[in-house]
Amino acid sequence: MSLPLDAAGAVTDALQPALTHDTLPAEVVRAGSPGTGIRELGTFGGLDLGIWEMTEGAAVDTEADEVFIVLAGSARVDFIEPSLPSIEVRAGSVVRLAEGMQTLWTVRETLRKVYIA
């Protein structure tokens, strides 16, 4: 059973159901034909909470201020600006990104994460 997460005692299955993917705009795609899906879960303490997924491929993004936990899949995140070392993420990774960071996501296995932004 899934309840809205802004309700007390709410619960949801973060791995199900499947998300509907939208094709990414050509100008952000760097390899393959990745798509992304999102399931908004509501707010928590004034922050947005949700589930986000990207299929295999590579795309650039400008990040929001967020913390996320990878539930499934694997990817490399390259930092374009600021120039920082690349990171590898997989199930169990916890990552903090700052608003405005420019990144290149190379997803090897469909990546699903829970985010707070």
C-alpha positions as a Markdown table, in Angstrom:
| # | Residue | x | y | z |
|---|---|---|---|---|
| 1 | Met | 0.0 | 0.0 | 0.0 |
| 2 | Ser | 1.3 | 3.5 | -0.9 |
| 3 | Leu | 0.3 | 6.6 | 1.0 |
| 4 | Pro | 1.3 | 10.2 | 0.4 |
| 5 | Leu | 4.6 | 10.8 | 2.2 |
| 6 | Asp | 3.4 | 14.1 | 3.7 |
| 7 | Ala | 0.9 | 12.1 | 5.8 |
| 8 | Ala | 2.0 | 10.8 | 9.2 |
| 9 | Gly | 3.0 | 7.1 | 9.1 |
| 10 | Ala | 3.1 | 7.1 | 5.3 |
| 11 | Val | 4.9 | 4.4 | 3.4 |
| 12 | Thr | 5.7 | 3.8 | -0.3 |
| 13 | Asp | 7.7 | 1.2 | -2.3 |
| 14 | Ala | 10.5 | 3.2 | -3.8 |
| 15 | Leu | 11.4 | 0.4 | -6.3 |
| 16 | Gln | 7.9 | 0.0 | -7.7 |
| 17 | Pro | 6.0 | 0.9 | -9.8 |
| 18 | Ala | 7.8 | 1.4 | -13.0 |
| 19 | Leu | 8.2 | 5.1 | -14.0 |
| 20 | Thr | 7.1 | 6.6 | -17.3 |
| 21 | His | 10.2 | 7.9 | -19.0 |
| 22 | Asp | 10.4 | 11.1 | -21.1 |
| 23 | Thr | 13.0 | 11.4 | -23.9 |
| 24 | Leu | 15.7 | 13.9 | -23.0 |
| 25 | Pro | 16.2 | 16.9 | -25.3 |
| 26 | Ala | 18.8 | 16.3 | -28.0 |
| 27 | Glu | 20.9 | 19.3 | -26.8 |
| 28 | Val | 21.6 | 17.6 | -23.4 |
| 29 | Val | 22.2 | 14.0 | -24.7 |
| 30 | Arg | 25.9 | 13.0 | -25.2 |
| 31 | Ala | 25.5 | 9.3 | -25.8 |
| 32 | Gly | 22.7 | 6.8 | -26.5 |
| 33 | Ser | 19.1 | 7.8 | -26.0 |
| 34 | Pro | 18.5 | 8.1 | -22.3 |
| 35 | Gly | 15.2 | 8.9 | -20.8 |
| 36 | Thr | 14.2 | 10.1 | -17.3 |
| 37 | Gly | 11.2 | 9.5 | -15.1 |
| 38 | Ile | 10.1 | 11.1 | -11.9 |
| 39 | Arg | 7.6 | 10.3 | -9.2 |
| 40 | Glu | 7.0 | 13.2 | -6.8 |
| 41 | Leu | 6.3 | 12.1 | -3.3 |
| 42 | Gly | 5.5 | 15.5 | -1.7 |
| 43 | Thr | 7.3 | 17.7 | 0.6 |
| 44 | Phe | 9.2 | 17.2 | 3.9 |
| 45 | Gly | 10.2 | 20.2 | 6.0 |
| 46 | Gly | 9.7 | 22.5 | 3.0 |
| 47 | Leu | 11.9 | 20.3 | 0.7 |
| 48 | Asp | 10.8 | 18.3 | -2.3 |
| 49 | Leu | 11.0 | 14.5 | -2.0 |
| 50 | Gly | 10.7 | 12.1 | -4.9 |
| 51 | Ile | 12.0 | 9.2 | -6.9 |
| 52 | Trp | 14.0 | 9.9 | -10.1 |
| 53 | Glu | 15.3 | 7.5 | -12.7 |
| 54 | Met | 17.5 | 7.7 | -15.8 |
| 55 | Thr | 17.9 | 4.9 | -18.4 |
| 56 | Glu | 21.2 | 4.0 | -20.0 |
| 57 | Gly | 23.1 | 6.7 | -21.9 |
| 58 | Ala | 24.8 | 10.0 | -21.1 |
| 59 | Ala | 23.4 | 13.5 | -20.6 |
| 60 | Val | 24.5 | 16.8 | -19.1 |
| 61 | Asp | 22.5 | 18.5 | -16.4 |
| 62 | Thr | 22.6 | 21.6 | -14.1 |
| 63 | Glu | 21.9 | 20.4 | -10.6 |
| 64 | Ala | 19.5 | 21.5 | -7.9 |
| 65 | Asp | 20.7 | 21.6 | -4.3 |
| 66 | Glu | 20.0 | 18.0 | -3.3 |
| 67 | Val | 20.9 | 14.9 | -1.4 |
| 68 | Phe | 20.1 | 11.5 | -2.9 |
| 69 | Ile | 20.4 | 7.9 | -2.2 |
| 70 | Val | 20.8 | 5.5 | -5.1 |
| 71 | Leu | 18.4 | 2.5 | -4.9 |
| 72 | Ala | 19.4 | 0.6 | -8.1 |
| 73 | Gly | 21.7 | 0.9 | -11.1 |
| 74 | Ser | 25.1 | 2.4 | -11.7 |
| 75 | Ala | 26.5 | 5.5 | -13.2 |
| 76 | Arg | 29.5 | 7.8 | -13.4 |
| 77 | Val | 29.0 | 11.5 | -12.6 |
| 78 | Asp | 31.6 | 13.8 | -14.1 |
| 79 | Phe | 31.7 | 17.4 | -12.8 |
| 80 | Ile | 32.1 | 19.9 | -15.6 |
| 81 | Glu | 31.8 | 23.0 | -13.3 |
| 82 | Pro | 33.2 | 23.2 | -10.8 |
| 83 | Ser | 35.9 | 20.9 | -12.0 |
| 84 | Leu | 36.0 | 18.0 | -9.4 |
| 85 | Pro | 36.9 | 14.4 | -9.6 |
| 86 | Ser | 34.3 | 12.0 | -11.1 |
| 87 | Ile | 32.3 | 9.8 | -8.8 |
| 88 | Glu | 30.9 | 6.3 | -9.3 |
| 89 | Val | 27.5 | 5.7 | -7.9 |
| 90 | Arg | 25.6 | 2.5 | -7.3 |
| 91 | Ala | 22.9 | 1.1 | -5.0 |
| 92 | Gly | 23.6 | 2.4 | -1.5 |
| 93 | Ser | 25.6 | 5.6 | -2.6 |
| 94 | Val | 24.6 | 8.8 | -0.8 |
| 95 | Val | 25.5 | 11.9 | -2.7 |
| 96 | Arg | 25.2 | 15.7 | -2.0 |
| 97 | Leu | 25.1 | 18.0 | -5.0 |
| 98 | Ala | 25.0 | 21.8 | -4.9 |
| 99 | Glu | 22.7 | 24.0 | -6.9 |
| 100 | Gly | 24.3 | 25.1 | -10.2 |
| 101 | Met | 26.8 | 22.3 | -10.5 |
| 102 | Gln | 27.1 | 21.3 | -14.2 |
| 103 | Thr | 27.4 | 17.5 | -14.5 |
| 104 | Leu | 27.6 | 14.7 | -17.1 |
| 105 | Trp | 25.7 | 11.6 | -16.1 |
| 106 | Thr | 26.9 | 8.4 | -17.8 |
| 107 | Val | 24.4 | 5.7 | -16.8 |
| 108 | Arg | 25.5 | 2.1 | -17.4 |
| 109 | Glu | 22.5 | 0.4 | -15.8 |
| 110 | Thr | 19.2 | 2.2 | -15.3 |
| 111 | Leu | 19.7 | 4.4 | -12.2 |
| 112 | Arg | 16.9 | 5.0 | -9.6 |
| 113 | Lys | 17.4 | 7.3 | -6.7 |
| 114 | Val | 15.4 | 8.9 | -3.9 |
| 115 | Tyr | 16.1 | 12.6 | -3.6 |
| 116 | Ile | 15.5 | 15.5 | -1.2 |
| 117 | Ala | 15.9 | 18.9 | -2.9 |
